[in-house]
């Protein structure tokens, strides 16, 4: 069975001069062709093998998104190793804990994280390879830069070598190390800050299974560009911004500086065709659109509402005038955009409806680190708002022990997933693995239900369930989502409070949306919110209403 790296090499041989990876810097663009990325990866991989790295050896990466991060990851896999991407927000003690747990022998880091890396490896046998110790002003090879300590990294203890030094070495006879489908390609940590960090073992079969499942849903090829703003240690980013583009022959685009200006510039200038990101980024763009409308005159606001209503009606009969009505809004995402995907956390259905009314589909997806990324996703022009869609090809799912919370309420239970995308297990955690992997099924710990068409709706987490004295199960996330329909509520936390026998009730802590209250010139905020809460409560079963 080929590996992820083998598929990348196929693309590099077919189109060696196509751009594989580029990073947008405030002062310019840094681009690398497939041939260049392959050369960098194989220089690193060749060096690992020349230094006797055995198959399966763990190589950790602690760096911001950059083509060199990609080269280190690819080189590790090409040499038969296991890549261990680390969260760049972790402190040195947390990094040290994960290095020990994974048995890492080598840490690749950039200059920005040099001091943390050096502190993390102190007293261990782990050595460091620095990604960017010798960069010219155009960020390619050249004069050395200094670390935060003011000393050149080449003269700092703990440093073994630099990628620049390795890129100057040639390994013309390099050949990727063959690996079995069940061998571990990547080790991703899900809880590195706890006393018991869990490393998710993703095999070569997992990675290619995920790629094949996504390609059955989306048609991506050399003409596509996928923008990545999430850090590459995040499973969504590793899947959407590394795995998929590099096995499809597409272009992966990264940002060196993350802000709204740079994001919109990349969407506009880099001919991006696919953008997968957590909901927060869509919220930022949504706020920008609707704040701009609020500042317009009454006539413009009325026309805006009318065109949205016409768009919603038109879409119900198979037409979409959104691009015609809201050309400037569509232009924010660039003229080539084909796929807008969100996942990683709950996506506010009202935000989804707002985008839909502008003629824009934001495709909500669902997956876990334990499923190699995505497992469910909506389909373009068939979006079911509030749902995460149907399973990807090759993915099976079912609801364990579904139970209804009341009359006409959907039967909800734990979501179980099976397929080639499901992890091998947790690294050195047999008990934790046995707890979630049973007879090939992954017990996700998430709760949900399927509608009649097979679309999955997530209602909460198993551990967050509130069990009332009458035996009814109540899921806070579902109730919170219902009350968040009030534009005057910014945040809400639902909890159960025990009373006398049979009188337990639900209560909530509410954070008002002061910005909306100010815009509406609301003085008696408490009464306005109370009215909204009571109105929304009337639409819920009595067991789900907050007091």
SVG drawing of the C-alpha trace seen along z (x, -y; Angstrom):
<svg xmlns="http://www.w3.org/2000/svg" viewBox="-45 -57 74 64">
<polyline fill="none" stroke="black" stroke-width="0.4" points="0.0,0.0 1.4,-3.4 2.0,-6.0 1.0,-9.7 4.6,-10.5 4.4,-8.2 1.2,-10.0 3.0,-13.3 5.9,-12.1 3.5,-11.1 2.3,-14.7 5.9,-16.0 6.9,-13.8 3.9,-14.7 4.0,-18.5 7.4,-19.3 7.2,-23.0 3.7,-23.6 3.7,-25.5 3.1,-23.1 3.4,-25.5 3.4,-29.2 3.3,-31.5 2.1,-35.1 4.3,-37.5 3.5,-41.1 6.5,-42.0 5.9,-39.5 5.2,-35.9 7.4,-32.9 6.7,-30.0 8.1,-26.5 7.4,-24.1 6.7,-20.5 10.3,-19.7 11.7,-22.1 9.6,-20.7 10.5,-17.2 14.2,-18.1 14.0,-19.7 12.0,-16.7 14.4,-14.2 17.4,-16.1 16.0,-15.9 14.9,-12.3 18.3,-11.3 20.1,-12.9 17.9,-11.1 18.6,-7.7 22.4,-8.5 22.4,-9.1 20.8,-5.7 17.2,-6.6 15.3,-3.3 11.7,-2.9 9.0,-4.3 11.3,-6.8 9.4,-9.8 10.4,-13.2 8.7,-16.2 7.9,-19.5 7.5,-22.8 7.1,-25.6 4.7,-28.0 3.2,-27.1 5.9,-27.4 7.1,-25.4 10.0,-24.2 7.4,-22.7 6.0,-20.8 9.4,-19.7 10.2,-18.4 6.9,-16.5 7.3,-15.0 11.0,-14.1 10.2,-12.3 7.5,-10.2 9.7,-9.5 12.5,-8.2 10.0,-5.8 9.6,-7.9 6.6,-9.1 5.9,-12.9 4.8,-14.4 3.5,-17.9 3.4,-19.9 1.1,-22.8 3.1,-26.0 1.1,-27.5 2.5,-25.0 5.1,-26.0 8.5,-24.2 7.3,-21.9 4.3,-20.8 6.6,-20.2 9.0,-18.2 6.2,-16.0 5.1,-15.2 8.7,-14.6 9.1,-12.0 5.7,-10.4 6.3,-10.0 9.9,-8.9 11.0,-11.6 14.6,-11.6 14.7,-14.8 12.9,-18.1 12.6,-20.4 11.8,-23.9 11.9,-27.5 13.8,-30.4 10.6,-31.8 10.3,-28.7 14.0,-28.1 14.1,-29.2 11.1,-27.0 12.6,-24.1 16.0,-24.4 14.4,-24.5 12.2,-21.5 15.0,-19.3 17.3,-20.3 18.6,-17.2 17.3,-14.8 19.0,-13.2 16.6,-14.9 18.5,-17.1 17.3,-20.1 17.2,-20.9 16.5,-24.5 14.4,-25.3 15.4,-28.9 18.8,-29.7 20.1,-30.9 17.7,-33.0 18.2,-35.8 15.9,-38.8 13.7,-36.8 13.6,-34.1 15.7,-31.6 19.2,-30.4 21.7,-33.1 23.2,-35.0 22.4,-33.6 19.9,-35.3 20.1,-35.4 18.0,-33.6 16.2,-35.5 19.3,-35.1 21.3,-37.2 23.6,-34.3 23.8,-32.6 22.0,-29.2 25.1,-27.4 26.9,-28.3 24.2,-27.4 24.1,-24.2 21.4,-21.7 21.5,-22.4 22.4,-19.5 22.1,-21.2 19.9,-23.4 17.6,-22.6 19.6,-25.0 22.7,-23.0 20.8,-19.8 19.2,-21.4 22.7,-21.9 23.4,-18.2 22.4,-15.9 21.0,-12.4 20.6,-11.5 19.9,-7.9 17.3,-8.5 14.5,-6.1 11.4,-6.4 11.4,-3.7 8.5,-1.2 5.9,-1.2 3.0,1.1 -0.6,-0.4 -0.8,0.1 2.5,-1.6 2.2,-5.0 2.6,-8.1 1.6,-10.8 1.2,-11.1 -1.2,-13.9 -1.7,-14.8 -5.2,-15.7 -4.6,-16.5 -1.0,-17.4 -1.7,-19.7 -3.2,-17.0 -1.4,-14.5 -2.1,-11.8 -1.5,-13.1 -3.0,-11.0 -1.2,-10.6 -3.5,-9.7 -1.8,-7.1 -2.7,-7.8 -1.4,-5.2 -0.6,-5.5 -3.9,-3.7 -5.7,-6.3 -4.2,-9.3 -4.9,-7.8 -8.4,-6.7 -9.2,-10.2 -7.8,-11.6 -9.9,-9.1 -13.0,-9.8 -12.7,-13.6 -11.9,-13.3 -15.1,-11.3 -16.9,-14.3 -14.9,-17.2 -13.2,-17.4 -9.7,-18.9 -6.8,-19.0 -3.8,-21.0 -6.0,-24.0 -7.0,-24.4 -5.5,-26.4 -6.4,-25.6 -5.9,-28.4 -4.7,-27.3 -4.9,-29.6 -5.1,-27.0 -1.7,-25.7 -0.5,-22.5 -0.5,-20.6 -4.3,-20.8 -5.9,-17.7 -8.2,-19.8 -5.3,-21.8 -3.1,-18.8 -5.9,-17.1 -7.2,-20.1 -4.0,-22.1 -1.3,-19.5 -2.6,-16.0 -5.3,-16.9 -3.5,-19.5 -0.2,-17.6 -1.8,-14.4 -4.1,-16.2 -1.3,-18.3 -3.0,-21.4 -1.4,-24.5 -1.3,-25.0 -1.4,-28.6 -0.3,-29.8 -0.2,-33.1 2.8,-34.3 0.7,-36.9 -2.9,-36.1 -5.3,-39.0 -8.5,-40.0 -6.5,-42.2 -4.1,-39.4 -6.8,-36.8 -9.0,-38.8 -5.9,-39.7 -5.1,-36.0 -8.6,-35.1 -8.6,-37.9 -5.1,-37.6 -4.1,-33.9 -6.9,-32.5 -8.1,-30.3 -10.7,-27.7 -11.2,-26.0 -11.1,-27.2 -11.6,-25.0 -11.4,-26.6 -13.0,-26.7 -16.3,-28.8 -14.6,-31.8 -13.2,-33.0 -16.6,-32.9 -18.0,-34.8 -15.4,-37.5 -16.3,-37.8 -20.0,-37.8 -19.5,-40.6 -17.7,-42.7 -20.5,-42.2 -23.4,-43.0 -21.8,-45.8 -21.2,-47.5 -24.9,-47.1 -26.0,-48.5 -24.1,-51.7 -25.9,-52.3 -29.1,-54.3 -32.6,-52.9 -33.3,-52.5 -30.1,-50.4 -30.9,-48.3 -34.5,-47.6 -33.1,-46.7 -30.6,-44.4 -33.3,-42.5 -35.5,-42.3 -32.7,-40.8 -31.9,-38.3 -35.5,-37.2 -35.6,-36.9 -32.4,-34.8 -33.7,-32.4 -36.9,-31.9 -35.0,-31.5 -32.7,-28.9 -35.7,-26.9 -36.6,-26.4 -33.0,-25.8 -31.9,-29.3 -29.2,-31.4 -29.1,-35.1 -26.8,-35.7 -23.7,-36.4 -25.7,-39.0 -27.3,-40.7 -24.3,-40.5 -21.3,-40.7 -19.1,-42.6 -19.8,-40.0 -18.9,-37.1 -15.8,-39.0 -14.5,-38.9 -13.9,-35.1 -12.3,-35.6 -13.6,-35.0 -12.4,-31.4 -13.9,-30.1 -15.7,-26.7 -15.7,-25.2 -16.1,-26.9 -16.0,-24.4 -16.1,-24.7 -15.5,-22.3 -13.8,-21.8 -16.6,-23.2 -20.3,-24.1 -21.3,-26.4 -24.0,-28.8 -27.0,-27.9 -28.1,-31.6 -24.8,-32.5 -25.2,-29.7 -28.7,-31.0 -27.3,-34.5 -24.6,-33.3 -27.2,-31.1 -29.4,-34.2 -26.5,-35.8 -26.1,-32.9 -23.1,-31.4 -23.0,-27.8 -20.8,-27.2 -20.5,-23.5 -20.4,-22.3 -18.3,-19.2 -17.6,-16.9 -14.7,-14.8 -12.1,-14.2 -8.4,-13.8 -9.3,-10.1 -10.9,-10.0 -8.0,-11.6 -10.0,-14.8 -13.4,-14.8 -16.0,-12.1 -19.2,-13.9 -19.8,-16.9 -22.6,-18.7 -22.9,-18.7 -22.9,-21.9 -26.4,-23.1 -27.9,-20.4 -26.9,-22.1 -28.9,-21.0 -28.4,-23.9 -27.7,-22.8 -26.5,-19.4 -23.0,-18.2 -24.2,-16.3 -23.8,-12.7 -20.8,-10.3 -18.0,-10.5 -17.4,-7.6 -16.3,-4.5 -17.4,-5.8 -20.1,-4.0 -21.9,-5.6 -24.7,-4.7 -26.3,-6.0 -25.8,-3.9 -28.8,-3.3 -30.9,-6.2 -33.4,-7.7 -36.0,-10.4 -36.1,-13.2 -39.8,-13.8 -42.8,-13.7 -41.7,-14.3 -38.1,-14.8 -35.5,-12.9 -33.9,-9.8 -30.4,-10.9 -27.4,-8.8 -23.7,-8.4 -22.2,-8.7 -20.2,-5.6 -17.9,-5.7 -16.2,-2.9 -14.0,-3.0 -10.5,-3.3 -10.2,-6.8 -10.5,-5.6 -7.2,-5.8 -5.1,-2.8 -5.3,-3.8 -3.7,-6.0 0.1,-5.8 1.1,-3.6 -2.4,-3.9 -4.1,-0.4 -6.7,-1.1 -7.7,-4.4 -7.8,-2.8 -10.0,0.1 -12.4,-2.4 -13.1,-4.1 -12.4,-1.4 -14.7,1.6 -15.2,4.2 -13.9,1.7 -16.2,-1.1 -15.0,-4.4 -17.1,-5.6 -16.8,-9.4 -18.3,-10.6 -20.4,-13.0 -24.2,-12.8 -26.5,-13.2 -29.2,-11.9 -29.9,-11.2 -32.8,-12.7 -34.9,-10.8 -32.4,-11.6 -29.4,-10.4 -28.0,-13.8 -26.3,-13.9 -27.1,-16.5 -24.7,-17.0 -26.5,-17.7 -23.7,-17.7 -21.1,-15.7 -21.9,-12.5 -20.2,-13.7 -22.2,-17.0 -25.6,-15.3 -27.9,-16.5 -30.1,-13.8 -33.2,-15.1 -35.0,-13.4 -37.7,-12.1 -35.0,-10.2 -35.0,-12.5 -31.7,-13.3 -31.1,-16.9 -28.2,-18.1 -27.0,-21.6 -25.5,-22.4 -28.8,-21.7 -30.7,-24.0 -28.0,-26.7 -28.1,-26.7 -31.9,-27.2 -31.7,-30.2 -28.9,-31.7 -31.4,-32.4 -32.1,-35.6 -30.0,-38.4 -29.8,-39.9 -27.9,-36.9 -24.2,-36.7 -23.3,-33.7 -25.3,-31.3 -24.4,-28.4 -27.2,-26.0 -26.9,-24.0 -29.1,-21.8 -29.9,-22.7 -31.3,-20.1 -34.3,-21.0 -36.7,-19.0 -37.8,-15.7 -39.2,-16.1 -38.6,-19.9 -35.1,-20.1 -34.9,-22.8 -32.6,-24.2 -31.0,-27.5 -28.7,-29.6 -26.0,-32.2 -26.6,-34.7 -24.1,-37.2 -26.1,-40.0 -25.1,-41.1 -24.4,-44.7 -23.4,-45.8 -26.9,-44.8 -28.6,-46.3 -26.8,-49.6 -27.6,-49.5 -31.3,-49.0 -31.1,-51.7 -32.5,-49.3 -32.6,-50.7 -34.4,-47.9 -32.1,-45.1 -33.2,-42.7 -36.8,-42.8 -36.1,-42.5 -33.9,-39.4 -36.5,-38.0 -39.2,-38.4 -37.0,-36.6 -36.3,-33.8 -39.9,-33.3 -40.9,-33.3 -38.2,-30.8 -39.1,-28.6 -42.6,-28.2 -41.1,-26.3 -39.3,-23.8 -40.5,-20.7 -41.1,-21.6 -38.1,-19.6 -35.8,-21.7 -36.9,-25.2 -34.7,-27.4 -36.3,-28.9"/>
</svg>
